[in-house]
Amino acid sequence: MLSADKGGIDSVYNYITGKLHALKQDTLHINVAGLDKNKIANLFNYLKLAKGCEIFAVGEDRGWYDAPKPPPSAPKSLENSLSTAFTNSKDAFVKERLWFQLTRYYFFNDDTASSKTQVNTRAKILTLFDKYKSAFPQNLTYYRTLGYVAGYYRRKGDFALSNYFYSRCYDFSFEMKIPSKFSFRAQQEADWRETLALAKNNEEKITLWHMLGMEYDPVRAIKEIAALNPRTDKMDLLLSRLVNIREPGDNGEYSISHPLNEQEMQAEKDNDKSARKEIRLVDSLAKKGNTAKPYFWNIAAGYLHYLHKDYADAGKFYAAAKSQMPANDKLIMAQYKMLAIFLDVNRLKRIDAQTEAKLVEPLNWLKDLQDGKVHIDKLRPGLCSGTIARIYLNQHDSLKAECFIDTIVSYANNNWVQKFIDLMNKSNKTPFEKTVLRYYPHTLDELYYHQAASLVYDENIDKAIALMGKAIKTSKDTLPGNPFNARLNDCHDCDHAAHQKQKFTALTFLKTLQKIKADLAAGTDSYRHAWLLANAYYNITYYGNARQFYEDDVFKGIDINAQKIPEKYYLLARKYAQTDEQKAKCTFMASKCERNEYYNNTFGGGSLNTDDAPMPPAGKYFKELKENYAQTAYYKEVLHECGYFKSFVDAKN
């Protein structure tokens, strides 16, 4: 019934009442035996009206990138139908929902369109609500109705009354919290004072301060709530909000700071001043110990001091919290342990063998949380990898630092790669070395693959094959296109979609490359083998159809854009070519390498965006192609397909 349209509702009702003998197969089938006919009639009459209201009340289903369409207007004819049904309804359950539908209709129809800037006390939405607000139970339907009345006042600029009504909706149920929170809007202090004056008791005032604190000023709100009732959970929720705002997005991760300009320095001072103000407030409430959960406030005070690098004070508040915490609360005990580990690590100045031994258990526990080996519901696991990495860097131990933060050493240096491989293959690892490797993001398989791929770009194929054989998993990945094929225009998708007689894995690709090199060295079919080598080395660069070859999980330090090797083999193929058609092909492919080198030098990086690049210089190979091979069919094909070359030729003419 939620998904059916108005016609579908009619069909089901006609089936139940015997006016329709069968329903479509995809329609809900209902056992009508024992159903109260009057209640069914009331229900379906209401459903048909409710479905009619969906036209204007239910938001459109659209993507985040789609521009919203103008909201449809509420049909004028619907008012009479809703009003008549409401007046005539004898069923209290249905009547309350018709009251909601009619109130919502008046909100969307906006019967005071001529008075946009002030409340019209005679507006239909207000008179309808006020007349019947005591006639119905104060359930979810009641507060949804009140929410539209609040929306009316908000639209007319009466923020004092609208905010009060939203606070009542917010306090009623979980379902009402999110829409009420987002609709709450404190404009001026005077409005806010008017809103507070509407509160009937301290609990209503607490809700109002709570909502103000969530959106605008948690420090002020916490102070006011603490004066009213420091044991309310609404103050605890604001404390969480305050801490969430203060904590960085990546707790403790490695980063490089830059010198601050004058404006940034002032912002830092202002931020520090605000942080100190928050810390003093939380400290004072934690020390009083009169909240519902004193350990919660002591943990928060300690954590705020920790974030502000006041480690001594952080330790004092954590110690106070430890003596207050319920031992059977698995979540809070785990939260405390995690924060205590962060504090202990940040207090370290140096990590020696004795310290490493002490770090084994806490670091393994944190990693178990992150990996899901230990699951504690609602705990947000974090790591202290950045802090440990910084300490090791200061100690000139880049190997261990890299295990915790994977951005420190250069994987272009094979000596570093080998150090990690040796550590992984070490037979008598210490407990800390085993722990360190849990934090290291790469596998032995990935490192062997990286070593092998690096050697390929150095044309050391024999050694590359030996190492690729050790990369048991990744070496079996299939390349999406045939790397030995060439194309006039680069089109990876075309090559990937083309029929391939033979599929190549990384390992079979290298073995084929090895055989082709051997045949070329032996002088067998030299043009063909040089051509195949050129294609292969072209396709395993950024520009080719086999990028996947270098896209391993490490691929640092590999010159994935390099064009010198394919260019070398295209020129070698041209040297061995037997016909002008073959020579024209080789020359044009060499021109592609030349153009790509221009992109490399102009744009740099491993993810080039050449879509909007300016016209590259023609280069020597365009000139050779025009001067030496204009009579070939391939020349005409290039002229037709390549806009760069056509521009070059047209400019010369």
Secondary structure by P-SEA (a helix, b strand, c coil): cccccaaaaaaaaaaaacccccccccccccccccccaaaaaaaaaaaaaaaaaccccccccccccccccccccccaaaaaaaaaaaaacccaaaaaaaaaaaaaaaaaaccccccccccccccaaaaaaaaccccccccaaaaaaaaaaaaaaaaacaaaaaaaaaaaaaaccccaaaaaaaacccccaaaaaaaaaacccaaaaaaaaaaaaacccaaaaaaaaaaaccccaaaaaaaaaaaaaccccccccbbbbccccaaaaaaaaaaaaaaaaaaaaaaaaaaacccccaaaaaaaaaaaaaaacaaaaaaaaaaaaaaccccccaaaaaaaaaaaaaaaaaacccccaaaaaaaaaaaaaaaaaaaccccccccccccaaaaaaaaaaaacaaaaaaaacccccccccaaaaaaaaaaaacccccaaaaaaaaaccccaaaaaaaaaaaaaaacaaaaaaaaaaacccccccccccccccccccccaaaaaaccccccccaaaaaaaaaaaaaaaaaccaaaaaaaaaaaaaaaacccccccccccccccccccccccaaaaaaaaaaaaacccaaaaaaaaaaaaaaaaaaaaaaacccccccccccccccccaaaaaaaacccccaaaaaaaaccaaaaaaaaaac
